Amino acid sequence: MRVSRGCVSVAGRAAAELGDEVSRENVGNGGYLGVDPKYRLLVSPRLRSEFGNGEQFYAKAGTEIAVPERRGDRPHSEFLEWHLDTVYKAA
C-alpha cells in the first residue's frame, strides 16, 4: 500500500488498495481502518460485526504500510494520532 501526505484519508487509501467489498468511504473515513504513528495498519473489530466481512483487512492488520522515502512526504504522526483518537473505531 502506498500513501502520501496529500491523501485525504490514509486509511481510506489503504482500503482502496486492498480492494475489499466494503466501500473505501465506509472503511477508511468511517473509522474502520487506522494507521498508527509507526505506519502499521489497524483494523477495527467493528468492521466484522457491522459489515460481516473484511477478512482481507484483518489479514493485513499490524503490517507496515508503504510510505514515501522522503520523511517530509510521509503522513505526519500528529494526523495519524488525531485519526486514531477521533475517527478510528477501536471498539
N, C-alpha and C positions, 0 to 999 in steps of 0.2 A: 504494500500500500504506500502510496506517495501522498504527502500533504505539503502544502506550502503556507507561508504566513498569510497569504492573501485569501485563503479559504474562508468562506463564511462560517462553516462548521467543520472542524477537524473530524469529529465523529461522523458527521453526515458524509464526508468524503470517504472515510473508511468504509462506511456502509455501502456506498455506491460501488466501490471497488471490490467488495466481497460479493455483491450481487445476490442477496437473499430475496425471498418472496415478499418480505416486509419492505415497504417503501422507504427510500432514503430519508424522506422528510420525517416519517414516523420514528425511525430508529435513531438517526443522528440528532436531529433537532428536538426530537421528543424525549431525549434523555435516556434512551435505552442503551446507548454506547457512550463511552467516555475514553479519554486518553489521559493517563497520569503524567506528571512532570518528567518522568523517565521515558516517556513515549511508548508506554505499554497500553495495549487495548484492554479496556474494561467492558464487561457485558453485564447489564442489569439482569437480575433474576426475574424481574417483571416482564421481560421480553417473552419468556416461555409461558408464564402464567396468563398474560394478557393476549398474546397472539397465537400461542400453541405451536410456535416454530422458532427458528433462529439458530438451528444447530450449527450452521456454518460459522456464525459469530462465536458460539461457545467453544468451538474447536480452535479458534484463534485467540481466545481470551488469554491475557498475560503475555502475548508475544509483542515484541517491539515493532512499531510501525516504521516504515522507511521515511526518513526526513532528509531535507536538503543538506548537502555537505556544509555549506556556509551557515554558521551559527545564527547570523542575522536574518536568514531566510526561514528559520525554523519557528514553529508556533511558540509563543512566549509562555513560560511556566505560569505567569500570573493569569493568563487567559485560561490555560488548562485547569488551574486550580479553581478559578471562578466557575467554569463549566461544571466541574465535579461538585462544587458546593451548591450551585443554584439550579442546574438543569438536570444533571445525571440522577437517575432514579436508583439509588443504591439499594433500596429495599422496597 
